């Protein structure tokens, strides 16, 4: 088995190396690739030291699978070149997610959409992944009509530069800024770039990707994205209206039975999901589960997940595992 990791030196790339080791890829032939400025640098994988190679060299090595975590630009440029050589690309950027011919996959939900002919597979947005993990079993049973979601997103989703800004601000030291405003002791309703309709690209991703993964274009989604001074995970307040009425006991059963979801919902003992609990874990945590008292067939949930693991690296490696099991 030969695996290339494009973007091996980045924040998510480092987590991907760790998850690949954890999930049985430690003995594979590993090809770490990155931009020209990183070529020749060293990274460690499965106890061995590797030299970073150029993306062109990684393509020439013809890996079985190439996992991308290098941004949309490199994905659009290089993923088709890997695919042309027969390599299956798992892409963590937004480059291919909206393409109707590219599968957008959360393995626990829609892994069956991957065909042997698919050479590029898109990894969804981190916020979308954790939300649909909680909503998929409920949609299957009650059919979702409308979702209103507000996210409280870790600045680690922006990358190491943002994490460094937060830590330097907290220490009272000067720093290079990833955001135009102070992160520490602050939050701002701005994730991605603003579009003409007033929504941001991060908010639009929640709309389009949810519909695609749950295979239901009729689902209405209204999203607000907020960045918060947290490094351990994303949190979401989700209000979901169904076409069918539900019983609360059945909601708990469905969530408890969903692989990869952990219910943390014991308010009497102050037990509810938090980034503090989710940090460096693969599960999605769901709590504050309660009926919306203002209208029928509507539920409130609080959903938390580590955006660098299940929201990015773990889901990508799970896709790679699925491809390996089915086709390689």
Secondary structure, DSSP 8 states (H G I E B T S, - for coil): -EEEEETTTSHHHHHHHHHHHHTT-TTSEEEEEE-GGGTT-EEEETTEEEE-EEHHHHHHTT-SEEEE-S-HHHHHHHHHHHHHTT-EEEE-SSSSTT-TTSEEE-HHHHGGG--TT--EEEE--HHHHHHHHHHHHHHHHH-EEEEEEEEEEEGGGT-HHHHHHHHHHHHT-----SSSS--TT-EES--S-B-TTS-BHHHHHHHHHHHHHTT-TT-EEEEEEEEES-SS-EEEEEEEEESS---HHHHHHHHHTSTTEEE-EEGGGTEE--HHHHTT--SEEEEEEEE-TTSTTEEEEEEEE-TTIIIIIHHHHHHHHHHHHHH-
